[in-house]
Amino acid sequence: MKHLSKLVLFFIAVILTAGSLNAQTNAKLGYVNSSEILQNMPGRDTLEQKLKDYRNDLKDQINSMMVEYRDKLKKFESKKESMSDLIRQSKQQELRELEQRIQSFRQTADKDIQNKQQELFNPLIERVKNAIEKVSEEEGYTYVFDVSMGTLLYYEKGDSIQPLVEKELGIR
């Protein structure tokens, strides 16, 4: 129900926006596909490789921790019958703590990967955004839509400014 009301409000906003656009006779519409532009950006492959290397380093660390856990578990399983209750409980506690460390490291690693991705790609995204704004201002566009976001329902009468943005960024 909540989703339906949001959808209705969205369509009302689109209709009102379309109505106000029709009222402005000198509105110039354009569109870009920012995902495609980002895919073609020079240096993107290098950033992807840096992120992949970072992800692999963290994965290697997790694998190392898992090997340590399996080794300790195997050793514990093979000797638990001969251990006193106190030592057995201590070893079980040690294994639980190692499991918790591994789980905690995984969660931290996921967040670190997201942060690294933002750190690496935000300057690139900012460059694309600035190029879109510059081209829009230079070419006199009133509205520019991003078709990669899926928010544009119709754009046949608009102009694609993507070639101009790519030229501004030195792509192609």
Summary of the structure (lengths in Angstrom):
residues: 172
radius of gyration: 27.1
end to end distance: 47.2
largest distance: 88.4
contacts: 422
relative contact order: 0.18
helix: 78%
strand: 6%
